[in-house]
């Protein structure tokens, strides 16, 4: 990105990371404005609540000036700090034009020493609208207006909703020709031209006749080219006294907008629905005969010059035309969709050819409006570049279905000043809702002449005059190249430095000295008002190369950032710095300077440079101070080796940050990025865990947490007996654990209530019912590490049998016989070898381990038991016995 040109060719609000201070360009930002207030419902202060307000908004420079009604004898001075808004209320009787086709001395003039944006609010209780003003330098000589149709609901509604337009004189003896599209209240017939001569500061209002079938949309207003020396610009406003949209829906609202000159109209538009409304009305007005356009690629529609087409749209839409058109968006009356926090207003939509890079706008601070919004259009590929008040809002954009190359966003905003920025350009409209109250207007726009242009060629780039961003330094070769146009017969270049006027499409020039020069490009059209011009003030600097200021990025709260003036200037230059909210730590003169910001958010750092023999120069860096993330975390203790341990981040960074963990010998079981993590260690000892977080390029301090890894207990238990009879259900549990200092037993017998638990090292427990019980021991080490073990014990009925799993038939009378044991047990025992051969069958006596009189070999044998207890039915069982 380049520094902003001292050639005063910058579009309103174009912001680069470094921006040169300069004057206005063809945009809604300027130093001289003319405005007018059309008649609102109830006329001149009938209710006593009227407020004719003007808002003046500054950008990065303070502004001083005057707002006045020159022919009404009223004026007020203003001094506005940078990035602020001044509000003034003008007496309604002095500025609201209430007559029709009568000249009134009610035009308002705003002048300022530095570029500002100007908005006007025409307010009568329950009926108001606002619009942005176009600076004098951007006014035109030809307009077609857009209004809305009067209501047909009743004669009274028709009268209060008549369409109207207002012409404001900017220069004396301006002869203006008006060709109305309908009959006027003053008696002029449709499509029959008439003229009016206005002087500077005069205003002339035209209203349509008292009929609901007429409205002034498409009316042509232009200078009268039959009059000598009449090539003058003027301002035009249009709308309705109190429009019902759509026609017969409560309620009405005054609607007004300043009309854009026809040479600023475009061929392509993206429309954005108004937030919280079901749909909006749009009017498309044609500039030329044979205009063909489509909406969202639908059926082509045809219009002739001054004709209009009305559409009701509920989604973001794409309008594409073969010739330039204008597009107006109308908010509907409150009760059309049941939304009482709304009402009609009107916004002239900017074409895609008139995008702007930076807008400083104001959402009016007023009690009548409670909700504020801004609609934005930008290229989909560059949606991530859009910031609102320094915050990236790219995630809020949605591609337009009928033209995915563009995306739209509806953002909720607060009262007061706001800054929209994107290096790739955007279009924005701001609006507000209250109870049966609304307003809406263009947030800011370029107002460049799309018919005439020239390019400025430097050693580094070729740029259009209205978007020229390079600084001009003395001795820099420049080439000015006008756009070829068959209707232009000659080109003249007056460079304002005393050099001869140059004719031709191409004009090379070099400014040998520093200073402010007025460059005038004249172009001769082949008609009576053909000689016209584009005037720019060129501020040529001593610098070579150009002055630049850069701030090290990112700028993190509490961390020193480097600001450095890196131009190769005269060594005797002096530097004055203003770091905004930053505090300089080190540095002097040209720098570098180390600056610390302790408050997050957008800020601006300025440097003012003075070279001997040169005017004071300046540059500024737009700084966004990012909060530094924290890196705190917690480790759940105690930490026992072999056991996964939770590690949890407790700082303020988002999951999008970059997290640099060091778990010092630990193995990550799960977790990534911010976490949480599960980590285990295989060995004991002392370890340090560390974390450093980086977010938005800002690093945290490193957090270190020391931990000790402890050995876990080794729980081991046994039971005596492990199987007990119900008539003798007491079992002793023996603890065989090591590294254990706390024993927590659960005998698996919840019906025993509190007796189900014990903290005794080797407890006893008596069971009250048969069954298999899972007994748990939770062992805790002296360091707090925990492990557990379980054991199953059995409580059996008294009518049970016991049978061993092995015998040793060695004749020593110990374990020589394999037999079941049980009270009142009657049984038959069968023994089989591994091939299924029956080798023994006994009744109520066991097997002595022999077959055919000899002791069998050591092996595993299968037994089958047919048994019964006294008084019970017979049962069977099968198992294995080992002969040892």
ABEGO torsion letter per residue (X at the ends): XBBBBABBABBBGBBBABBBBBBBBBBABBABBBBBBBBBBGEBGAAGABBBBBBBBBBABBBBEBBBBAAAGBBBBBBBBBGBBBBBBBBAAAABBABBGBBBBABBBBBBABBBBBBBBBBBBGBBBBBBBBBAAABBABBBBBBBBBBAABAAAAAAABBBBBBBBABBGBBBBBBBABBBAAGBBBGBBBBBBBBBGBBBBBBBBBBAABBABGBBBBBBAABBGABBBBBBBBEBABBBOBGABOBBBBBBBBBBBAAABBABBBBBBBBGBABBBBBBBBABBGBBBBBGGBBBBBBBBGBBBBBBBABBBBBBBABBBBBBBBBBBAAAAGBABBEBBBBBBBBAAABBABBBBBBBBBAABABBBBBBBBBAAAAAABBBGGBBAAAABBBBAABAABBBBBBBBBBEBBBBBBAAEBBBBBBBBBBGBBBBBBAEBBABBAABBBBBBBAABBBBAAABABBBBBGBBBBBBBBBBAABABBBBBAGAGBBBBBEABBBBBBABBEBBBBBBBBBBBBAAABBBBBBBBBBBABOBBBBBBBBOBBBBGBBBBBBBABBBBAABBBBBBAEABBBABEBEAOBBBBBBABBEBBBBBBBBBBBGBBBBBBBBBBBBBBBBBABBBBBOBBBBGBBBBBBBABABBAABBBBBBAGGBBBABEBEAOBBBBBBABBEBBBBBBBBBBGGBBBBBBBBBBBBBBBBBBBBBBOBABBBAABABBBBBBABBGBABBBBBAGBAAAEAAABBABABBBBBBABBEBBBBBBBBBBAAGBBBBBBBBBBBBBABBBBBBABBBBAGAGBGABBBBBEBGBBBBBBBBBAAGBBABBBBGBBBAGBBGGBBBBBBBBBBBBBBBBBGBBBBBBBBBBBBX
